[in-house]
Amino acid sequence: MTPLISVVMATYNGEQFIKEAIESVLNQSFMNFEFIIINDGSTDKTAQIITSFNDDRIYYIKKEKNSGIADSLNLGISKSQGKYIARMDDDDVCFSNRFGEQVAILEKHDDIILCATNVILDKDPINILKEEEHEAIKMQLLFANAIVHPTVMIRKSILLHDTYNPNMVPSEDYDLWSRLIWQGKFYKIKEPLLFYRYRELSETSTRRKEQLQLNVSISKYMFENIGFIDLPGHNENIRILASHDYSISGKRLRNLIKWFEKLKQTNVNDELFAVEKFNNVANANLERFIISFFTNQKIAKKISPFFSLNFTYKKRVIKYYFNKYF
């Protein structure tokens, strides 16, 4: 029987957690799937762990040479038979009802091309993301990656035309979402259906600076395609925001705040998004940047920028420090 879902997982030296990850996929309540595992040139015991499983749904591909996650995922997708591609990482754990919940959404709504889920984070178990509809996700993609990569299930027909770009690793997922978002609707299930394990030695963690630099071009692409163009200091402010450049001066910070006000006014004038929802997303991202700016600055460099803030942002900075230290 042709599988409805093709689960695609790339792994490189994943011996620490891959057994648990594989078991969580094989133990899904929805069972009509194939499980494509691409071993991207691992040098540890990853291969032995994968081959220890005796399950006909596993399609094992072993690459002799490591070529990166994007290349591996594209290879797995090219070998897949399913109507839907479900992503999985070698260090996370699927909840048993994950595939069933996602298939139900995609089968019921033809206009939804990507269905993600919320997660429980190992670093902070109470940090569960909110349910998001398509427009909310699109707004968030302006400022950062709003989708947790190993939670997605995507229509394969969409991925036949847009694949992962190896040159965009480790932002290959954010880059792909920025291209797919125009082709159909995204949806994020409210229920957390994946245990997401954050590791200091993961590729995303060790290549964080490189990732943030790649995010600049992705963010610019999103802003331009939505219609936010020709604003004062536009490109420089996107660079500061997307790359998390907290070394900027107090003057640059004030310009960034003014830019956010221009964004909100442009949204009102051009009717790009629902005003209240966009303002909430914009304000949340600006507040997050301002807090990070002050927490990453030396005390001497905080004084002048702090006094230049309006009362609302001064209050939020004070509240942050109060909650942190008292």
N, C-alpha and C positions, 0 to 999 in steps of 0.2 A: 504494500500500500504506500502510495506517495505521501510523505510526511507533510503536514500542514505547516509546521514550523521547522526552520533550520536554526539551531543554536550554534553560534560561532564564537569560539573562545581561542585567543592567541595567548601563548605562554612562553616565558623565557626565564629559566631557573626559578620555577615556581614551586619547588618541592615543599616549602613550609606549609602552604595552605591549600594546594591544588586538590588534594584528596577530598577535603571537606567541600570544596567548590563543586567538584564533579558529582559527589553524592547528592548535593542539594538540587542539581539539575535532574539527575536520574530519578529522584524521589518526587518529582512533580505529580500532582493529581491529574493534570492534563498530560497524556502520554503519547500523543501523536506527533512526535518530533524526531529529527535526527540531530545528533550532537557532533559537530565538526570541531575537532581540537587540533590546532596547528602548533606544533612544537617548534619554536623559532630558534633552533640551534642551541638548545639548553646544554649545559655542561655538568649539571648536577644530577640528581636522581629523578628528575621530572619524567623522563621517558619510562622508567621502570614503574612509576606510580600510575601513569596513564594506562600502560599495557596490562597492569594487574586487574583492571576492570574487564569483566566478561559480559558485555552488553552489546547486542546487535545494533543498537541505535548509535553507538560511537563510531565515527569515521575519523580515523587518526591520520594526520599528515605530519611527517617529520621532515623538517628542513635541516640540511647539514650546516648551513651558514646563516647566522643571524642577519636579518634584513629589516627588522623593525615591525612595530605593531600595525601600521597602516598597510604595508605590503602583505602581511600575514592575513589581515582581515579581508582584504580584497581577494586574496587567493581562496580563503574559505567561502566567501560569498559566491565566487565563480564556480565552485564545486557544489553549491547547495541546490536542493530540489524543492524546498518549501515555498509556500506562498508568502510567508513572513520570515524575516530575519530577526532573531532574538540575540542580543549581545550578552556576553557574560565574561567576567574577568576571573583570573585564576586565584584570587585571594578574597573573593566575596562569597556570600551565601544567599541563595534564592530561598524565599519562603515557598512552601509547597504549593500554594495557590497562585503563584505569580503568573505563570503562562495562561492558566485558565481565565484569570481576570483580564489580562491584556487581549487575548483572542476575542473574548466577548465584546470588548469595546470596538476592535477593528472590524469584526464581522457585522456588527450592528450599524456602524457609521462609515460609509464608503468614503466620506470626505476627510476622514482622519488618516493620515499617512504614517504618523509616528506616535506611538503610545509609550510614555515613560511612566515611572512610578516614583513615589516618595521613598525615602530610605531611613534606616536607623543607622546613625554613625557610631563607630566604635569609640571615637574620641569624646563624643558628647551624646549619649543615648537619648536625651530629651530634645535634641536639635532635629526635629522632623519638619520637613518643608511643607508648605501649604499646597493645597490642590490648585492647579492652574489650568485655565482655558487657553486657547490659541493666542488671543490678543495679549494676554498677560505675559505669556512666554515670549512672544515677539518683543514686547517692551523690555523685558529683562535681558534679552539677547543683545540689545544695544550696549549694555554696560558690562556684561560678563556672560559666561557660560551658565545657562539656566537649567541644563539637563545633565543628570548623572549618567555617564556613558553606559555602564553595564546594566542599566535598568531598561534600555530601550527595546522596543519591538517595532520593526519598520516593514512596510510593504516592500517585497523584493523588487517589484516592478519599478519602484522609484530608484532603487540602488543600481539598476542596470544602466542608468544614464549619469548618475552622480556617484562617484566612488570616493574612498578615502584618499587624501593627497599625502603621499609620503614626505613631501617637503614641508608639511605643516605640523609634523610631530614635534612636541607633545601636545599641540592644540588641534590635532586631527579631528576630534569630535566636534569642538566648537566651530571649526571651519566647515564641517559637513552640515551642521544644523543651519548655519548662515546661508547655505545654498539650498537646502531642502525646504526651509520655512516658507518659501514663495510658491511651492508646488502643491501644497495642501495643508490641512490643519494638523497642529500638534496638540497633544493632550497629555496631562500628567495626572495619574490616579492619586487620589487623596491618601489611600491606605499605603503604608510603607510595606513594600514587598521584596526588599533586599536589605541584607545586613552589609553595609559598606565599610570596608576596612581601610583606614588611612594609615599608610606606612611611610616613615621618614625616608626609607631607602627606595621607595617606588619611583618609577621613571618621572611621574608628574612632580614628585617632591624634589628629586635631585636636579631636575631641569626646569625649576620654577621660573628662574630669571628669563630663560629662553622662551618659555611658554608665554610669559607676560608680554614680551616683545612681539611675538606672533599675534597676540590678542589685539594689538593696536590696529593692524591692517584689517582684521576681521570686524572689529568694532566700527572702523571707518566705513567699511562696506555696508554694514547694517544701517548706519546713520544715513548714508547717501541713498540707499535703496528705499528707505522709508520716506525721505524727503527733507531731512534736516541738513541743509547746505547753506553756505555763504553766511554763516554766523561769525561775528568777530572772534578771532583766535580759535576757530573751530578745530583745525587739525592739531594744534598744540594742546588744547584742552583734552581732546580724545586721547592723545599720547599720554598725558599726565595721568588721566583716569585709568586707562586700560593697562598701563605698565606699572601702576601703583607707585608712581614717582613721588615719594614723600619728602624728597630733598628740596622741593621747590621753596621759593621765598614766600614771605607773607603777602607780597604784592601779587604773585602768581596765584596764590590761594584766593585772594579777593576776586581776581579775574575769572577764576574757575567758578566761583559762586555766582558771579554776574552771568556767566555763560549758561549756567543751569536755569537762571531766570529767563534768559532768551529762549532756551529750549522749550520751556513751559508756555511762553507767549507764542512761539511759532506753532506749537501744537494747537493752541486755541485758534489762531488765525487760519491755519490750513486744515483744521479738523482731521488730524491724523489719528488720534486716539481719543477715547473717552477722557475728558479733562481731569476728573477727580482721580481716576485710576492711574493716569500717567503722572500726575503730580505726586501721588503717593510713592510710585516707583522711583521717580527722579529724586524726591526728597530723601528717601531711604538710602539711595546710592550716594548722594552728596553727604549725608550725615555720616555714613560709614567711612567715607574718605576723610572727612574732617577729623573724626575720632582717631583714625589711623595716622593722620598727619601729626597730631599732637603726641601720640604715643611713640612715634618714631623720631621725634625731634629732641635735641638737647634742651635743657631748661632755658638757657639764654636765648635760644631761637624761638621759644614758644610765647614769650611775653608780648612782643609787639603784635604778632598775628592774632593772639587771643583778644586783645583789646580792640582790634579792628572788626571783630565779628559782631553781628547784631545780637540782640538780647536772647533770641531763641536759640541760636547756636552756642552762645556762651553757656546758657543753662544746660544744654545737652552735654557739653564737654564736662562741666562741673558734675553733672549727675553721673556720667561715666566714671570719673575718678572717685566719686563718693562711693559708688556701688563696688568698685574694685578694691578699695582700701579700707572700707568700714563695714 
